[in-house]
Amino acid sequence: MNQALKKQERLVIPVRKEGDVAKARPCLGDHQAQLEKVRARSFARYENAYRELAKV
């Protein structure tokens, strides 16, 4: 039961057959909180790359 309540942490890309068209899915929640979370993850992962790009 606990597994069902666990929040999804990774992007899930469903398998499509040839010719199927991908459709957008709405995402519920606070947009600003989602942006802050993704920026924090991105900076943690690519901090050195961002610093190098800032020098250019």
PyMOL commands that set and color helices and strands:
alter all, ss='L'
color gray80, all
select helices_A, chain A and resi 2-5+31-55
alter helices_A, ss='H'
color red, helices_A
deselect
rebuild
show_as cartoon
